[in-house]
Amino acid sequence: MMDKPLVSVIISTYNAEKFILDAVISALGQTHINIEVIVVNDGSTDSTLEVLKPIMLRDARLRILQKANGGLSSARNAGINNARGEYICFLDADDIFLIDKVARQLAFLAQFPGCGLVYSDHYIGNEFLVPILLDVKAPPVKFPEILIYRNWFAPLSPLIRKTVIEQTGLFDESLRASEDWDYWIRCSEQTAFCYLPGPVGVYRTHPAQMHNNYDLMRTNYFKVA
């Protein structure tokens, strides 16, 4: 395993006890096994920690960071600051990776050293992770131009070299939504983005997710745009 690069999977969670187990199991179950999974518990008041303790006791690749609630950007930044991997990817607590997400994208980056971030397609799923449709992310125009118009991929989609993260810096903690869009814009100023076709995860839709908070999304959209 030591000859395989270490990949850090950062999972931010706040009161997601209903979903967090699916996310963690999908990250630990990757065919590329040299992985550390960093769950950043952003001040949850539910049973998130109790749900994860049994897995942490039997799999040393899982680490849990406890912090006061500071929002999604703050949680991702805590994960970045504690990541030891050569590559970093993000996973929201209510989504999952497909089993070969890391292996496929890692092989792509190894083949194309000029690419600092590779992204792929993903399924849109229902609350039970049953796929509803395949969200294909083939870009109609090149990066970074496409990011002028909209956020192009979900946080679960890319795998990023840590050197690019170091050049880009941290997430903007003043943003409570659209923080990933802002981050991809800044990342695109540092490196080439490459598209690897094929699904790498399932984006879960459910009533409690942030995208259903339209006022929050609208306010932060205009901050980025």
C-alpha positions in Angstrom: 0.0 0.0 0.0 2.9 2.4 0.6 3.7 2.6 -3.1 0.2 3.9 -3.7 -0.4 7.6 -3.1 -2.4 8.6 -0.1 -5.8 10.3 -0.9 -7.6 12.4 1.7 -11.4 12.3 1.6 -12.9 15.2 3.5 -16.5 14.8 4.7 -18.1 17.8 6.4 -21.2 17.0 8.5 -23.7 18.9 10.6 -26.6 16.9 12.1 -26.5 14.3 9.3 -26.9 11.2 11.4 -29.4 9.8 9.0 -27.0 9.9 6.1 -23.4 10.0 7.3 -22.9 6.3 7.5 -23.6 5.9 3.8 -21.0 8.6 2.9 -18.2 7.2 5.2 -18.7 3.6 4.0 -18.6 4.7 0.4 -15.3 6.5 1.0 -13.7 3.6 3.0 -14.9 1.1 0.5 -12.9 2.5 -2.4 -10.9 0.1 -4.6 -8.0 2.4 -3.9 -7.4 1.5 -0.3 -4.6 4.0 0.7 -7.2 6.5 1.9 -7.7 8.6 4.9 -11.3 9.7 5.6 -11.6 12.9 7.6 -15.0 13.5 9.0 -15.3 17.1 10.3 -18.2 17.2 12.8 -19.2 20.8 12.6 -20.9 21.2 16.0 -23.6 18.5 15.4 -26.2 18.2 18.1 -27.5 14.8 16.9 -26.0 11.3 17.2 -23.4 11.7 14.4 -20.5 10.8 16.6 -22.2 7.7 18.1 -23.0 6.5 14.6 -19.4 6.7 13.5 -17.6 5.4 16.6 -17.9 1.7 15.8 -16.4 2.2 12.3 -13.6 4.4 13.8 -12.7 1.6 16.2 -12.3 -1.0 13.5 -10.8 1.1 10.7 -7.9 3.4 11.5 -8.3 5.2 8.2 -11.2 7.1 9.6 -10.5 10.2 11.7 -13.1 12.5 13.2 -12.4 16.1 13.9 -14.7 17.9 16.4 -15.3 21.6 16.1 -17.8 24.3 17.0 -20.3 25.0 14.3 -18.9 27.4 11.7 -20.5 26.4 8.4 -19.5 24.3 5.5 -16.5 26.3 4.4 -15.1 26.3 7.9 -15.5 22.6 8.2 -13.8 21.9 4.8 -11.0 24.2 5.8 -10.4 22.2 9.0 -10.3 19.0 6.9 -7.8 20.6 4.5 -5.6 21.7 7.4 -5.5 18.2 8.7 -5.2 16.3 5.5 -2.0 14.3 4.9 -2.7 13.0 1.4 -1.1 13.9 -1.9 -4.6 14.2 -3.3 -7.8 15.6 -1.8 -11.5 15.1 -2.6 -14.6 16.3 -0.9 -17.8 14.5 -0.1 -20.9 16.0 1.5 -22.4 13.9 4.3 -25.6 13.1 2.4 -23.9 11.9 -0.8 -21.8 8.8 -1.7 -18.9 7.9 -3.9 -19.1 5.0 -6.4 -16.5 2.3 -5.5 -14.0 3.2 -8.2 -14.2 7.0 -8.0 -10.7 7.5 -6.5 -8.9 4.8 -8.5 -10.2 6.0 -11.9 -9.5 9.7 -11.3 -6.1 8.9 -9.7 -5.1 6.9 -12.7 -6.1 9.8 -14.9 -4.0 12.4 -13.0 -1.0 10.0 -13.1 -1.3 9.9 -16.9 -1.7 13.6 -17.3 0.6 15.5 -14.9 -0.3 18.9 -16.4 -3.8 18.4 -15.0 -4.3 19.5 -11.4 -8.0 18.8 -11.0 -10.1 16.0 -12.7 -13.8 15.9 -12.5 -16.5 13.5 -13.7 -20.2 12.9 -14.0 -22.5 11.8 -11.2 -26.0 10.5 -10.6 -28.8 12.5 -9.2 -30.5 10.2 -6.7 -33.5 10.3 -4.5 -33.5 10.2 -0.7 -32.6 6.5 -0.8 -29.8 6.9 -3.3 -31.7 5.3 -6.1 -30.4 7.1 -9.3 -33.0 9.3 -11.0 -30.8 10.6 -13.8 -27.2 10.8 -14.9 -25.8 14.4 -14.7 -23.3 14.5 -17.5 -20.7 17.2 -17.2 -19.0 17.4 -20.6 -18.2 21.2 -20.8 -19.7 23.2 -23.7 -16.9 25.8 -23.4 -13.4 25.6 -21.8 -12.5 26.3 -18.2 -12.3 28.8 -16.6 -14.8 30.6 -18.9 -17.6 28.2 -18.1 -17.5 29.2 -14.4 -18.5 32.7 -15.4 -21.9 31.4 -16.1 -22.6 28.8 -13.4 -21.1 26.3 -11.0 -20.2 23.3 -13.2 -19.8 20.3 -10.9 -20.8 19.2 -7.4 -18.2 18.8 -4.6 -18.2 15.0 -4.9 -17.1 15.2 -8.5 -13.4 16.3 -8.5 -10.1 14.8 -7.3 -7.5 17.5 -6.7 -3.7 17.5 -6.3 -2.8 18.9 -2.8 -0.3 21.2 -4.5 -3.2 22.9 -6.2 -5.1 23.2 -2.9 -2.0 24.8 -1.4 -1.7 27.3 -4.2 -5.5 28.1 -4.1 -5.8 28.5 -0.4 -8.8 27.8 1.8 -12.6 28.1 1.2 -14.1 31.5 1.8 -15.8 31.2 5.3 -17.9 34.3 4.7 -19.9 32.2 2.2 -22.6 29.9 3.6 -23.6 28.6 0.1 -22.0 28.6 -3.4 -18.7 28.3 -1.6 -17.7 25.4 -3.9 -18.4 27.6 -7.0 -16.2 30.3 -5.6 -13.5 27.7 -4.8 -13.5 26.2 -8.3 -13.1 29.7 -9.8 -10.0 30.3 -7.7 -8.7 26.8 -8.4 -9.1 27.3 -12.2 -6.6 30.2 -11.9 -4.0 27.8 -10.7 -4.3 24.7 -12.9 -5.9 23.0 -15.8 -9.3 21.3 -15.2 -9.8 17.9 -17.0 -13.0 16.0 -17.7 -13.0 12.2 -17.2 -16.4 10.8 -18.5 -18.4 8.4 -16.4 -20.2 8.7 -13.0 -18.2 8.8 -9.8 -20.9 9.3 -7.2 -24.5 9.8 -6.3 -25.9 13.2 -5.2 -28.7 12.6 -2.8 -31.8 14.8 -3.0 -33.9 15.2 0.1 -36.1 17.9 1.8 -33.5 19.0 4.4 -30.6 19.7 2.0 -29.1 23.2 1.6 -30.2 23.7 -2.0 -33.8 23.8 -0.8 -33.0 27.0 1.2 -33.7 29.3 -1.6 -33.0 32.6 0.3 -29.6 31.3 1.4 -28.7 30.1 -2.1 -29.8 33.3 -3.8 -27.9 35.6 -1.4 -24.6 33.7 -1.7 -25.1 33.2 -5.5 -24.9 37.0 -5.9 -21.9 37.2 -3.7 -20.0 34.9 -6.0 -21.5 36.0 -9.4 
